Amino acid sequence: MRVLFIDIDTLRPDHLGCYGYHRPTSPAIDAIAAEGLRFDRCYATDTPCLPSRSALSTMQFGIRNGAINHGGTRADLFHEGAGRDFRSASASGSMAMHLARAGWRTASISSFPERHSSYHWCAGFRENIDPTGKGGLEEAAEIIPTALDWLERNGRDDRWFLHVHMWDPHTPYRAPEGFGNPFAADPLPAWYSEEVRRAHWEACGPHGAQEVSGFAPSTWAAQFPRQPQSIDSMAAARQMFDGYDCGVRRSDDHVAQLVARLKALGVWEDTAIVITSDHGEDLGELNSYGDHQFADEITHRLPMVVRWPGLRPRVETGLHYHLDVWATLVELMGAKQGESWDGTCFADDLRACRSAAGRQSLVLSQAAWSCQRSARWGDWLMIRSYHDGLHGFPRHMLFNIVEDPHEQHDRAGDRPDLVEHGLALIETWRSDCLSRSPHPDPMDLVLAEGGPLHCRGALKDYAARLRATGRAGWAERLEREHGRRPGA
């Protein structure tokens, strides 16, 4: 048996045909999904990129492994201190290390470790290959030749686990000019309207409608023409959606190349395919365009497509962390579960062709652009903001994700009972995690160090920009909320 792990950065499931999208972004992925399991409610425990892949590497929630920010002390795993053995527990307990010790040939083709200085990802991979050194700005066309070559040399062997990482849906949107725009005639998603755009234009926040590339316009326009600098019209909104969808389609085209190579090698039937991501991408939700800043539904919900020899194709609707799915796949590969892992294995359900019930609730965390934790249960998502990422959010937000999947209507004011329920879920989860950890809550450490990396020191200049663009009320609100915070 063989396993190909296709990791498409920043891929939101509702922009794939197999998850119901109206644009033809993903014919190759859709074909794989038709032969496999499609998990409908699978979520990253921690976002964005560094925290998500750190959780996957260690198979632990960020509150336990410590890596939840993009900078500061909490961009790294917790140090083990005087009790560290000859080999670190984080490396010895990594998912890839468990596979390698079970006799799997492990390889990763990715620029993630260098981009984020997160070399703990490499633990357990016997080969770590970064073909370009561009730190995530490479195109799939620069990655896939290395993967095809690896398959040509090793694909017919048994018991390999190959991780292939593509960045194309990640900002800045970079599909080459020659790719054109296959979506030029397709309508925008129905939820997005001029009314939504106009409300966002009057609001605030980095990567908001008036500052798509951060806190102010940047030089991206010349280098990455598919990415607008502001959403000053519905034409600019179309440019944004089309740029993202072109990145998805570019990745899908290269998935097709990997499939073709496996078929040419004669190993397609005996190769498991896992297609997923590290996080999604807000495209206007909560006034964030082309970024992944929140503990919200769009940032945390992942595509999870698993074509596994011997497993019946179907849709799994239970609530799962990505760690649950990977714990299950490790079991199916014959490797041992780690004693420190937080994922819940449901391999017996899959073997018996039973639907996995999933969890009653999840807690999702973000601490790189904002500091938030959210509770996800039933139809609901309750977001608790400890630092609003300079978006001016209220302390609590509540959304009915079934009725309002794009988080347009905050229900916290009329359902305080559900807000309290969500807060209780978060606190119960937090207490349980800390009872199994020798370390303090890393969210408290991020806040003590000045908050999420991408907002540190930004308040003064951003408040000036808000005043210069007719949004003085937002500047005053942010200064009241954050003016006394360290690092603001």
Secondary structure, 3 states (H helix, E strand, C coil): CEEEEEEECCCCHHHCHHHCCCCCCCHHHHHHHHCCEEEEEEECCEECHHHHHHHHHHCCCHHHHCCCCCCCHHHCCCCCHHHCCCCCHHHHCCHHHHHHHCCCEEEEECCHHHHCCCHHHHCCCCEEECCCCCCCCCCHHHHHHHHHHHHHHHCCCCCEEEEEEECCCCCCCCCCHHHCCCCCCCCCCCCCCHHHHHHHHCCCCCCCCCCCCCCCCCCHHHHCCCCCCCCCCHHHHHHHHHHHHHHHHHHHHHHHHHHHHHHHCCCHHHEEEEEECCCCCEECHHHCEEECCCCCHHHHEECEEEECCCCCCEEEEEEEEHHHHHHHHHHHCCCCCCCCCCCCCCHHHHHCCCCCCEECEEEEEECCCCEEEEEEECCEEEEEEEECCCCCCCCEEEEECCCCCCCCCCCCCCCHHHHHHHHHHHHHHHHHHHHCCCCCCHHHHHHHCCCCHHHCCCHHHHHHHHHHCCCHHHHHHHHHHHCCCCCC
